[in-house]
Amino acid sequence: MNGYEWRTTWLTRINPSLKLILTLALFIVLVFIHNPNVLVLFFAGSTVLLFAFSGHPIRYVLLYTAPFILIFVSSASAMTFFGQGETTWFEWGLVHITEESFYRGMHLGVRALSFAVLGLLFALTTKPVLLFYSLMQQLKLPSRYAYAFMASIRMLPIMVTEFQTLRHALAIRGLQFRGMRGLYQKLKFFTIPLLAQAIRRSQRIAVAMEAKHFTSQSKRTYFYHTGFSMYDVAFVSIMSLLLAGSLSLGQYQWFVGVHDVRHYQ
């Protein structure tokens, strides 16, 4: 991409397996947090990490986070518009907005945003190849599974290129499909060649992996070696402090006067 300058930061040097486990653990912890103030503080801290240390240009990070607005609206609107409560703010037909449903909807929306920020932070700072190598070396994932995943990821751009080639060939030949029969013919035109090429490539990859003894249980050597460093300690410490600080400061009414949306009346 022209003008896209990606730089390495301390977040990209963290062991991918550790980053994956800690991210999943934070997902689980956030599910059991019902204080909106805590979630807002955690979301703010995670957003600072994303924009400051992802290593990607700010304008592109803003572009990546643009769909977060849709995530927030879709997560919060159902609970806000159709929730239950005693203090009615607005009611029209099926739409019933109460003070309680509003806070619960905002709570769900901020939780979804926190999930999205953590997921994007992991995706932007983790190289897929190093992730699979780390899974093999630190978490003892069998090499035949890891390398199969990496091979499938490498095949995706090839399949996209083949799809574009078929589409251009269809346009050059001037073929037009109309109606349900045309839709079936168009689907067959794309599906059969792509599936045939995928089967042939899969067969070649399987034979090559078997020839290299990927099915054996012998100890293998790796082109990339992953391990642990002080960056991992720093990451665990920062995320632990962020979570602990959010839980502690969230007891004060920074944003809303609600400490538990489940029992808010």
N, C-alpha and C positions, 0 to 999 in steps of 0.2 A: 504494500500500500504506500503510495507516494506521500512522503512527509510524515510517516508514522515511525517515530523513534522510540523504541522500547528499551528501557534500561534495567539493569539488575539491581535489586535492592536487598536489604537484609531479609525481607519476607520471602524472596525467591530462593534464598540459601537454606531455608528451613527444610528439615527432612520431610519429604512428602507424606510418608506414612503417619508420622507424628501429627502433621498438620491435618490430615484427613480424620484421624481419631479424635483430635481435640475439637475439630469443627462439628463432627457428629455428636460429641458429648455436649457441646454448647447448644445444639439443636434440641437435644432432650431436656436440658436444663430450662431452656426458654419456654418449653411447653408447660412447665409446672410453675411459671411465674405469672401471677395474676394481678400484679401491681402495675398500672400503666406508667407511673413515674419511673419505675425501674427499667421498663422496656424502652422508654424514650431516652433515658440516659445511656443505656447500652447501645441503642441504635446510633446515637450521636457519636459515641466513642468509636464504634466500628466504622462509621462513615469517615471519620477523620483518618483512621488507618488506611482505608481504601483509597482516598484521594491523595494522601501524603506519601504512601509507601508502596503503592501497587506497581510503580515503575512505568505506567502508561500515561500518555498525554492527558491532561485534565479534560480537554474538549471531548476526547473519545470516551473517557470514563463517564462524563455527563451523558453522552449518547447511550452508553450501555445501561445507565441507571434510569433513562427516560421511561422504559416500561414499568418501572417501580410505581409510577403514578397509577397505572391500571391495576397493578397488584393491590395497592392500598385501597383503591375505590372498590374493586370487586370483593375484597375481603371484608371491608367495613360496611358496605351498603346493605347487605342482606340482614345483618344483625341490627343495624341502625333503623332501617325502614320497617322491619317486620318483627322487631323484638318486643319484649314485654316490659312493663314497668308501671309505676303508679303516677309519676309526675309527667303528664302529657304536655308536649311542646307543640305537636302538630298532628292532626289526624284528618285523613281524607281517603275514604274508601278503605282499601286494604292497607294503605300506608298509615302506620301509627308510630310516630317518633316520640319517644319519651326520653327523659334525662338518663334513666338507667340504660336504655338500649343504645343511646348515643355513646356513653362511656364504654360500654361493652364492644360496640362496633369499632371505636377508635383503638381500643385495646387489641382487638384481632388484627386491625390494619397495621399497627406498629409492630406487632409480633411478626406478621408476614414480611414487613420491610426488613426486620432484623434477620430473618432467614435469608432473604434475597441478598442483603449486603454481605453476609458471611459466605454465602455460596459464590457470589461474584468475586470476593476477595480470594477465595481458594482457587477459582478458575483462572484468574488473571496472574496469579503468582506461582502457579504450579505447572511444570512441563509434563505432559502426559507420559513421555518416555521415561523420565526420571521417576515418575510415580509408580509405574509398573516395575521398574528395576528395584525401587525401594520396597514394594510389596513382596518381591521375590527374596530380597536379602534380609529385610527386617521382620516381615510377617510370614515368611516361608511359603508364599504362594507358589504352587507348582509352576515350573517354567513353561510347560506346554499351554497352560491357560493364559499366562501373562503375555507370552509372545503371540498367541492367537489373537488376543485383544489388540495388541499393537499392530498386527498385520491387518486386522479388520479396519482399524482406524486409517491406516495408510491406503486402503482400498477405496475409501469413501470419495476422495477427490477424483480417482480414476473413474468411478461410476458416474459421478457428476459430469465429467468430461464426455463420457460415452452418451449420456442422456442428451447433452447439448448437441453432440454430433448427429444423433438420430433426429432431433428436432429440426436442425438445419437441413438435413437431407429431406425431411418431410416438407419443409417450406420450399426447397429448390424444385422438388418434383411437383409442387403445386397440388398436392393431395388435400382434399377437404372432406371432413367427416361431419355429417349432419344427422341429427336425431339420435335415438337410443342405439340404433344399429351402428351409426358412425362412432359413437362413444365406445362401443365394444370393440370395433375395429382399431380405433386409436389406442385403446388400452392394450390390445394384443400386439400392435406394432411396437410399442415401447417395452412391454413386459417380457416377451419371449427372447429378444436379443440380449436384454440386460441380465435375465436369469441365466441364459446359456453362458454368457461371458463370466458371470459370477461363479457358476458351477465349475467351469474350466480353471479359473484362477484358484478357487478353493482346493481343487484336486491337486494342482501343482504345488500349492503351499503345503498341503498335507504330506505329499510325497517328500518335499524338501525337508520338512521338519522331522519326518521319520528317518530320513537319511542322515540327518545330523543328531540322531538319537535323543530327540526331545521327549520321547516316551519312556526313556529309561529313568531310573531313580538315582543314577550316579551324580556325584557332586559336580556342578558346572562352574565355569569361570564366567565373568561378566566384563563387558566392555566398559560399562560405567559402574563405579562403586559409590554407594551412598552410605552415609553414616550420620552421626550426631555431632553437634558442635555447640558453641556458646550461643549461636543464634537460636537454637531450639530452646535453650534455657530462657533466653530473653523473651521468646514468643509465649511460652507457657506462663512466665511471670507477668507479662503485660496483659494477657487475656484473663489471667486469674485476678489481677488487680482491677481490671476493667469490670469484671463481673462482681467482685466483692465491693468495689466502690459504688456500682449501680445499686446493689442490694442495700448498702448502707445509706447512701444519700437519697435513695428512693423512698425511704420512710418519711421524709419530709414532703410536704405538699408543694412541690416545685411547679407542677403544671396543672394537676387536677387534685381535688380533695378526696380522692378515692384510693384506698390501699388494697382493696380486694374486690374486683368487679363481680365475683360470684355471689357475694353477700351484700352487694350495694343495694340499698332500698331508698 
